[in-house]
Amino acid sequence: MREQSRAQQQVALAGQELARGQAHFVEGIAIDHGATRAGGLMETEQARLRQTALKPRLAAAAEEAEQKRAMFMMNWTRRRQVETLVRESEQAAAHETGKRAQQMLDDWYGRRARRDTAAREAMVSARLGPLKTPEGGAEDGS
């Protein structure tokens, strides 16, 4: 990026030198001064040569900057994908933990309810004694 910026600045400076050289050339024509005209032409030609020499460097710097930008975006995208996967797996794990905890509570309350029902039935049986059937006999469970 710095190299590209430097190359752009140097191309811009060469453009300013080109304009300045052209202005000196025109000034030399206006005042009919051969040295000013020749100096303007030389300054213009040097600025053009400098711009021509800098353009490949500017293109290479732009290419390098684009490669670095592409690499950065690729790494950034990968990192975001990994962050998303980690977040989703953490959410799934938290959901599974919640489901397991709820299942454990459901199982515990189910066992407790069966145990309490069995205990109440045993207590009622103990108080009332064996249940009698309508035929008049005792129900002994066999």
ABEGO torsion letter per residue (X at the ends): XAAAAAAAAAAAAAAAAAAAAAAAAAAAAAAGBAAAAAAAAAAAAAAAAAAAAAAAAAAAAAAAAAAAAAAAAAAAAAAAAAAAAAAAAAAAAAAAAAAAAAAAAAAAAAAAAAAAAAAAAAAAAAAAEBBBBAAGBBBAGX
